[in-house]
Amino acid sequence: MKHIFAIGLSIAGISCAGAFAENSASTDVDAAIRTTGKAYVRAFNACDTKALAGFWSPEAVYTDRVTGEQVVGREAIASQFDALFDSAKDLKLEVRVDSIQFVSPNVAIERGMARFLSPEAGPDEVDYSAVYVRRDGEWLLDRVTDDPEQIVQSHYEHLKDLEWMIGSWVDQDENTRIATDCNWTKNKNFITRSFTVSIDDQIDLSGMQFIGWDAAAKQIRSWTFDSDGGFSQGTWSKKENRWYVRKKGTTADGRQAAAVNIITYVDDDAFKLQSTQRTVAGELLPNIDEVLVVRR
């Protein structure tokens, strides 16, 4: 129930809101509302339960959208403040108001983010929506709801067999050097592979590949783009310690191309790569012999 207190925030937003709702609002009224808002934050950070409860209407309702639990009435809300300050010493509040929408001259809906700071834990942030009512010239909190924390979908379980690829790799001979850097994107939904092909120490080709889980097709896919303007898509399948990547794409000059790349896992610091069944515009090309790629 800690998030109930996110709301004192009304603060910066309400000063603007009040001025908007009453086009004739004076600078003095605007200043007074801002002062009230600052007082709420000071009261929270001073653990002043009585002062905080006074910012809520007598019939105010707080709803935890995740659990459905409600706290009803100013007295119950004051009890929640007491419990919070007993359990979380030195808790501080910061608020960011994102928007204020007026339903009527005396009712406003505020949306924003509250940030709780504690010396015992990292910052805790929660999005909220709050309904304010104006009574006897004062804006009071009447209905407050936490927005549920968004659960970020991750496809890591489908991609974790490729985790050994993360890092920097190199394949080179006397004249040619291919360097590849592999990284996870945020939430581990994709692996990125940036590559450069250098000949006699001059970069001849570079590009980027994205590897991810296709939830509709239920398989791993990749998308590759090179600096010459070519691109391709690939489907991945695994058999024992080998990955087979069946690629189809378009060359920079518009011809259709295809290949099957075979990636053979050796250990966490080495793999073998071979390209077979290569075609461009329907013409069969020679296979590229298997090479050893090592971690840098």
C-alpha positions in Angstrom: 0.0 0.0 0.0 3.0 2.3 0.0 2.0 3.7 -3.4 -1.0 5.4 -1.9 1.3 8.2 -0.9 2.5 8.8 -4.4 -0.4 11.1 -4.7 0.5 14.1 -2.8 2.0 15.1 -5.9 -1.1 16.9 -7.0 1.1 19.6 -6.3 2.8 21.1 -9.3 0.1 20.0 -11.6 -2.7 21.5 -9.7 -1.4 25.0 -9.7 -1.6 24.9 -13.5 -4.9 23.1 -13.4 -6.5 25.6 -11.1 -5.5 28.5 -13.2 -6.8 26.7 -16.3 -10.2 25.8 -14.8 -10.8 29.3 -13.7 -9.6 31.5 -16.5 -9.7 34.5 -14.1 -7.4 32.8 -11.5 -5.0 35.3 -10.1 -1.3 35.0 -9.6 -1.9 34.9 -5.9 -4.2 31.9 -6.2 -1.7 30.1 -8.4 1.1 30.8 -5.9 -1.1 29.6 -3.0 -1.8 26.2 -4.8 1.9 25.8 -5.5 2.6 26.5 -1.8 0.1 23.8 -0.8 1.7 21.3 -3.1 5.1 22.0 -1.6 3.6 21.6 1.8 2.4 18.1 1.0 5.8 17.0 0.0 7.3 18.5 3.1 4.7 16.8 5.2 5.5 13.4 3.6 9.2 13.8 4.0 8.7 14.9 7.6 6.4 11.8 8.3 3.6 14.2 9.4 0.6 11.9 9.2 -2.0 14.4 10.4 -0.9 17.0 7.8 -0.9 14.5 5.0 -4.3 13.1 5.8 -5.7 16.7 5.5 -4.9 16.7 1.8 -7.5 13.9 1.2 -11.3 14.3 1.1 -13.2 12.8 4.0 -14.6 10.0 1.7 -11.4 9.5 -0.3 -10.7 6.1 -1.8 -7.3 4.6 -2.7 -7.4 1.5 -5.0 -4.4 -0.8 -5.5 -5.1 -1.9 -9.1 -2.9 -5.0 -8.8 -4.6 -6.5 -5.7 -7.9 -4.7 -5.9 -7.5 -3.7 -2.2 -9.1 -0.4 -1.2 -8.5 2.1 1.6 -11.6 4.2 2.2 -11.8 7.4 4.2 -9.4 10.0 5.6 -9.0 8.1 8.9 -8.1 4.9 7.2 -5.6 6.7 4.9 -4.0 8.3 7.9 -3.6 4.8 9.4 -1.8 3.7 6.3 0.6 6.6 6.6 1.4 5.6 10.1 2.0 2.0 9.1 4.2 3.2 6.2 6.4 5.5 8.2 6.8 2.8 10.9 8.0 0.2 8.4 10.1 2.5 6.1 12.3 4.8 7.9 13.7 7.9 6.1 11.4 7.3 3.1 11.3 10.3 0.8 8.9 11.2 -2.1 9.5 12.8 -5.4 6.7 13.4 -7.9 6.4 14.0 -11.7 3.1 15.2 -13.0 2.5 14.2 -16.6 -1.0 15.6 -17.3 -4.0 17.2 -15.8 -7.5 16.8 -17.4 -10.6 18.7 -16.3 -13.8 16.8 -16.2 -15.7 19.8 -14.8 -14.7 23.1 -13.1 -14.5 21.2 -9.8 -13.1 17.8 -10.8 -9.7 17.1 -12.3 -7.8 13.9 -13.2 -4.1 13.9 -12.8 -1.7 11.3 -14.2 2.0 11.0 -13.3 4.8 9.1 -11.6 5.8 8.9 -8.0 9.3 8.0 -6.9 10.1 6.7 -3.5 13.6 7.0 -2.2 14.9 4.9 0.7 18.4 4.4 2.1 17.7 0.7 2.4 16.7 0.0 -1.2 16.8 1.3 -4.7 14.2 3.8 -6.0 10.7 2.5 -6.3 8.6 4.2 -9.1 4.9 3.8 -9.7 2.6 5.4 -12.3 -0.7 6.7 -10.8 -4.0 8.4 -11.7 -5.7 10.7 -9.2 -9.1 12.4 -9.2 -9.3 15.7 -7.4 -12.4 17.5 -6.2 -12.6 21.2 -5.2 -14.4 21.8 -2.0 -14.7 25.2 -0.3 -11.9 26.5 -2.6 -9.5 23.7 -1.9 -8.4 20.8 -4.2 -8.6 17.5 -2.3 -7.6 14.0 -3.4 -10.8 11.9 -3.8 -9.9 8.8 -5.9 -6.4 7.5 -6.4 -5.3 4.3 -8.3 -1.9 2.8 -8.9 -1.3 1.8 -12.5 -0.2 -1.8 -12.6 3.5 -2.4 -13.3 4.0 -3.4 -16.9 5.3 -6.8 -17.3 7.9 -6.9 -20.1 7.8 -9.9 -22.3 11.1 -11.6 -22.8 12.0 -14.3 -25.3 15.2 -15.1 -23.5 14.1 -18.8 -22.9 13.9 -19.3 -26.6 17.3 -17.6 -27.3 19.4 -18.8 -24.4 21.0 -21.6 -26.4 22.7 -18.9 -28.4 24.0 -17.0 -25.3 27.5 -18.4 -25.9 27.7 -16.1 -28.9 27.7 -12.9 -26.8 31.1 -11.3 -27.0 33.6 -10.4 -29.7 34.8 -12.8 -32.4 37.4 -12.9 -35.2 38.2 -15.0 -38.3 41.2 -14.0 -40.3 43.8 -15.1 -42.7 46.8 -13.4 -44.3 44.7 -10.8 -46.2 41.1 -10.9 -44.8 39.8 -10.3 -41.3 36.1 -10.7 -40.2 35.3 -9.2 -36.8 32.0 -9.7 -35.1 30.5 -8.2 -31.9 27.4 -9.8 -30.4 25.3 -8.3 -27.7 21.9 -8.6 -26.0 19.3 -5.9 -26.5 17.3 -4.7 -23.5 15.1 -7.4 -22.0 17.1 -10.0 -24.0 14.5 -10.2 -26.8 17.2 -9.9 -29.5 20.8 -10.6 -30.1 22.6 -8.1 -32.3 25.7 -9.1 -34.4 27.6 -6.2 -35.9 30.3 -7.3 -38.3 33.1 -5.8 -40.5 35.0 -7.4 -43.3 38.5 -5.9 -43.8 40.9 -6.6 -46.6 44.5 -5.5 -46.2 43.4 -3.5 -43.1 40.8 -1.6 -45.1 37.1 -2.2 -44.3 35.4 -3.6 -47.4 32.0 -4.4 -45.9 30.1 -4.0 -42.7 26.6 -4.8 -41.4 24.2 -5.7 -38.7 22.2 -8.8 -37.9 19.3 -9.1 -35.5 18.4 -12.5 -34.1 15.1 -13.0 -32.3 12.2 -15.3 -31.5 9.3 -15.3 -34.0 6.3 -15.9 -31.7 3.9 -16.5 -34.5 6.1 -19.0 -36.4 7.5 -20.5 -33.2 11.1 -20.4 -34.3 14.3 -18.3 -34.2 14.7 -15.8 -37.1 17.3 -13.3 -38.2 17.4 -10.2 -40.2 20.7 -9.0 -41.8 21.6 -5.7 -43.5 25.0 -4.9 -45.1 26.7 -1.6 -46.1 26.4 -2.4 -49.8 22.6 -2.3 -49.5 21.8 -6.0 -49.4 19.6 -7.6 -46.9 18.3 -11.1 -46.0 16.1 -13.0 -43.6 17.0 -16.4 -42.0 15.3 -19.2 -40.1 17.3 -21.0 -37.5 17.1 -24.7 -36.5 19.3 -26.8 -34.2 20.6 -30.3 -34.5 23.0 -31.5 -31.8 25.8 -28.9 -31.7 25.0 -27.3 -35.1 22.8 -24.4 -36.0 21.4 -24.3 -39.6 20.5 -20.9 -40.8 18.5 -20.9 -44.0 18.8 -17.5 -45.6 16.9 -15.7 -48.4 17.5 -12.2 -49.4 18.2 -9.5 -52.0 21.5 -8.2 -53.2 22.2 -4.5 -53.6 21.4 -4.7 -57.3 18.1 -6.5 -56.8 19.0 -10.1 -57.5 17.5 -12.9 -55.3 20.0 -14.8 -53.2 19.9 -17.8 -50.8 22.2 -19.9 -48.7 22.4 -22.3 -45.8 24.9 -21.3 -43.1 26.1 -24.0 -40.7 27.3 -22.8 -37.3 29.0 -25.6 -35.3 29.6 -24.9 -31.6 33.1 -26.0 -30.5 33.2 -24.5 -27.0 32.5 -21.1 -25.4 35.5 -19.6 -27.2 35.3 -21.1 -30.7 32.8 -22.1 -33.4 33.0 -23.2 -37.0 31.2 -21.5 -39.9 30.4 -22.9 -43.3 28.1 -21.6 -46.1 26.4 -24.1 -48.4 23.7 -24.2 -51.1 24.5 -20.7 -52.2 22.6 -19.2 -55.1 22.3 -15.8 -56.7 19.6 -15.2 -59.3 19.0 -18.9 -59.5 22.7 -19.7 -60.3 24.4 -22.1 -57.9 27.7 -20.8 -56.4 30.5 -22.8 -54.8 30.3 -23.5 -51.1 32.4 -21.5 -48.7 34.7 -23.9 -46.8 34.4 -24.3 -43.1 36.4 -21.8 -41.0 37.2 -21.5 -37.4 36.0 -18.4 -35.6 37.5 -17.6 -32.1 36.6 -15.3 -29.3 38.8 -12.2 -29.1 
